[in-house]
Amino acid sequence: MFPKMLVLLVIFILYSTINQPTSVSGSDPDPLQDYCLPSPHSHQCKNSSSVTVDDFIFSGIKHPGKFTNKFSGVPVSATVFPALNTLGMSLVRADFEVGGTNVPHYHPRATEIAYVLEGKLYSGFVDTTNKVFAKVIEKGEVMVFPRGVLHFQMNVGKTRATVLGSFDSQNPGSVKLPAALFGSGIDDELLEKAFGLKSKDISKLKKRFG
């Protein structure tokens, strides 16, 4: 009787394990060390003896970056700030001239928290049911954009606006809809049918965002 009960117990455990919901991680993996500054000569971490305090300081967001259509974005990722490597986070400084917009876009690998340093912005996102969550936020206020959802910002104030965005990934990715749709080489016929536009309109959009 004992072996039979043992077999039944093993089958029950296996069945229970297989039918448990899969755990899904929504952020970067936990690091296995305090830090890992990539070595310029290999794929390994730099020897800790060669790491200094200056490796953990970045000054590249003291000032706005180059403006394009009244908007400037300065990302702070592991690419430009190696100390972020394996730490599961990154930043962006965004500056808006009056009327400037951060076009509808999404980050496939991260949730974003946007903190308004200066100015006034119409800010929001659209969920997967096409419900819009948007309002004007001002200096000192924070808004969160869930991972992978379409979001946007526009300066509706009378002065320049500045936002600091924080991500829970060292490489959040960014897909800007205008460029993705009209600057990626999607077939004109598909775009015409999808948006009800004429060929000449598609050509203008591709010229602008290509």
C-alpha positions as CSV (number, residue, x, y, z in Angstrom):
1,M,0.0,0.0,0.0
2,F,2.8,2.4,0.8
3,P,4.4,2.5,-2.7
4,K,0.9,3.1,-4.2
5,M,0.2,6.0,-1.9
6,L,3.7,7.4,-2.6
7,V,3.0,7.3,-6.3
8,L,-0.3,9.0,-5.9
9,L,1.3,11.7,-3.7
10,V,4.0,12.4,-6.4
11,I,1.3,12.6,-9.1
12,F,-0.7,15.1,-7.0
13,I,2.4,17.3,-6.4
14,L,3.3,17.3,-10.1
15,Y,-0.3,18.1,-11.0
16,S,-0.5,21.0,-8.5
17,T,2.8,22.4,-9.7
18,I,2.0,22.2,-13.4
19,N,-1.4,23.9,-12.9
20,Q,-0.1,26.9,-10.8
21,P,-0.2,30.2,-12.7
22,T,3.1,31.3,-14.1
23,S,4.9,34.1,-12.2
24,V,5.7,37.0,-14.5
25,S,8.3,39.6,-13.7
26,G,7.5,43.2,-14.7
27,S,11.0,44.6,-14.2
28,D,14.6,43.9,-14.9
29,P,16.2,40.9,-13.1
30,D,17.7,41.5,-9.7
31,P,21.4,42.3,-9.8
32,L,23.9,39.7,-8.5
33,Q,26.4,42.3,-7.2
34,D,26.4,45.8,-5.8
35,Y,27.2,47.3,-9.2
36,C,28.7,46.3,-12.6
37,L,30.4,49.0,-14.6
38,P,31.1,47.4,-18.0
39,S,34.8,47.0,-18.8
40,P,35.7,48.8,-22.1
41,H,37.9,45.9,-23.0
42,S,35.6,42.9,-22.4
43,H,32.0,41.9,-21.6
44,Q,32.9,41.6,-17.9
45,C,32.4,44.1,-15.0
46,K,35.3,46.5,-14.3
47,N,37.6,45.5,-11.4
48,S,36.3,47.2,-8.3
49,S,39.8,48.5,-7.6
50,S,39.6,50.7,-10.7
51,V,36.1,52.1,-9.9
52,T,35.9,55.6,-8.4
53,V,33.1,57.9,-7.1
54,D,33.1,59.8,-10.4
55,D,31.8,56.6,-12.1
56,F,28.6,57.1,-10.2
57,I,28.0,60.7,-11.1
58,F,26.4,62.0,-14.3
59,S,26.1,65.7,-15.2
60,G,24.6,65.4,-18.7
61,I,21.1,66.6,-17.7
62,K,22.1,69.9,-16.1
63,H,20.8,71.6,-19.2
64,P,18.2,70.9,-22.0
65,G,19.3,69.0,-25.0
66,K,18.8,69.9,-28.7
67,F,15.2,71.1,-29.4
68,T,13.2,69.5,-32.2
69,N,9.7,71.0,-32.8
70,K,9.9,72.7,-29.4
71,F,10.7,69.5,-27.6
72,S,14.0,68.2,-26.1
73,G,14.6,64.8,-24.5
74,V,17.8,63.8,-22.8
75,P,17.8,60.1,-21.9
76,V,20.0,58.9,-19.0
77,S,20.4,55.1,-19.7
78,A,23.3,52.7,-19.1
79,T,24.5,53.6,-22.6
80,V,25.5,57.1,-21.5
81,F,25.8,56.4,-17.8
82,P,27.4,53.0,-17.3
83,A,26.8,53.0,-13.6
84,L,23.2,52.2,-14.3
85,N,24.1,48.8,-15.8
86,T,22.2,46.0,-14.1
87,L,20.5,48.3,-11.7
88,G,17.1,48.2,-13.4
89,M,16.5,51.9,-13.7
90,S,17.0,54.9,-16.0
91,L,15.9,58.6,-16.4
92,V,15.0,61.2,-18.9
93,R,15.0,65.0,-18.8
94,A,12.3,66.4,-21.1
95,D,12.0,70.2,-21.9
96,F,9.1,71.8,-23.7
97,E,9.0,75.2,-25.2
98,V,5.5,76.9,-25.1
99,G,3.2,74.7,-27.2
100,G,5.8,71.9,-27.4
101,T,4.7,68.3,-27.4
102,N,6.1,64.9,-26.5
103,V,4.2,63.0,-29.2
104,P,2.1,59.9,-28.3
105,H,4.5,57.0,-27.6
106,Y,5.0,54.1,-25.3
107,H,7.8,52.3,-23.5
108,P,7.6,48.5,-24.0
109,R,9.8,47.5,-21.1
110,A,9.1,50.0,-18.3
111,T,6.6,52.0,-16.2
112,E,7.4,55.7,-16.1
113,I,6.9,58.3,-13.3
114,A,7.0,61.9,-14.6
115,Y,7.8,64.7,-12.1
116,V,7.1,68.3,-13.2
117,L,10.1,70.4,-12.3
118,E,8.8,73.6,-14.0
119,G,5.8,74.6,-16.0
120,K,2.3,73.3,-16.8
121,L,1.6,70.3,-19.0
122,Y,-1.5,68.5,-20.4
123,S,-0.4,65.0,-19.6
124,G,-2.1,61.6,-20.0
125,F,-2.3,58.1,-21.3
126,V,-4.7,55.7,-23.1
127,D,-5.4,52.3,-21.6
128,T,-6.2,49.1,-23.6
129,T,-9.9,49.9,-23.6
130,N,-9.2,53.2,-25.3
131,K,-10.1,55.2,-22.2
132,V,-8.1,58.4,-21.8
133,F,-6.7,59.5,-18.5
134,A,-5.5,63.1,-18.9
135,K,-5.4,66.4,-17.2
136,V,-3.2,69.5,-16.7
137,I,-0.4,68.9,-14.1
138,E,1.9,71.6,-12.7
139,K,5.2,72.1,-10.9
140,G,5.6,69.6,-8.1
141,E,3.1,67.1,-9.3
142,V,3.8,63.6,-10.5
143,M,2.0,61.3,-13.0
144,V,2.6,57.6,-13.6
145,F,2.4,56.0,-17.1
146,P,1.9,52.2,-16.7
147,R,4.2,49.9,-18.7
148,G,3.5,49.7,-22.4
149,V,0.6,52.2,-22.5
150,L,0.4,55.0,-25.0
151,H,1.1,58.4,-23.3
152,F,1.7,62.0,-24.2
153,Q,2.5,65.5,-22.9
154,M,2.0,69.1,-24.1
155,N,3.1,72.4,-22.7
156,V,0.0,74.4,-22.1
157,G,1.6,77.1,-20.0
158,K,3.2,80.4,-20.8
159,T,6.7,79.5,-20.0
160,R,9.1,76.6,-20.7
161,A,8.2,73.3,-18.9
162,T,10.7,70.7,-17.6
163,V,9.9,67.1,-16.6
164,L,12.1,64.4,-15.1
165,G,11.0,60.9,-16.0
166,S,12.1,57.8,-14.1
167,F,11.9,54.2,-15.4
168,D,12.1,50.8,-13.8
169,S,14.3,49.5,-16.5
170,Q,17.8,50.4,-17.6
171,N,16.6,50.1,-21.2
172,P,12.8,51.0,-21.3
173,G,12.7,51.5,-25.1
174,S,10.6,54.1,-26.8
175,V,8.2,53.7,-29.7
176,K,6.9,57.1,-31.0
177,L,3.8,56.6,-33.0
178,P,4.3,59.1,-35.8
179,A,7.7,57.8,-36.6
180,A,6.7,54.2,-36.2
181,L,3.7,54.5,-38.5
182,F,5.0,56.9,-41.2
183,G,8.8,56.6,-40.9
184,S,9.3,52.9,-40.8
185,G,8.5,51.8,-44.3
186,I,5.0,50.4,-43.8
187,D,3.3,49.9,-47.2
188,D,1.4,53.0,-48.4
189,E,-1.7,51.1,-49.3
190,L,-2.1,49.7,-45.8
191,L,-1.7,53.1,-44.3
192,E,-4.2,54.6,-46.7
193,K,-6.8,52.0,-45.8
194,A,-6.0,52.1,-42.0
195,F,-6.4,55.9,-41.8
196,G,-8.7,56.7,-44.7
197,L,-6.0,59.0,-46.2
198,K,-5.1,59.7,-49.8
199,S,-1.8,58.7,-51.3
200,K,-0.6,62.3,-51.4
201,D,-1.4,62.7,-47.7
202,I,0.6,59.6,-46.8
203,S,3.5,60.9,-48.9
204,K,3.5,64.2,-46.9
205,L,3.5,62.3,-43.6
206,K,6.3,60.0,-44.7
207,K,8.3,62.9,-45.8
208,R,7.8,64.6,-42.4
209,F,8.5,61.6,-40.2
210,G,10.8,59.5,-42.4
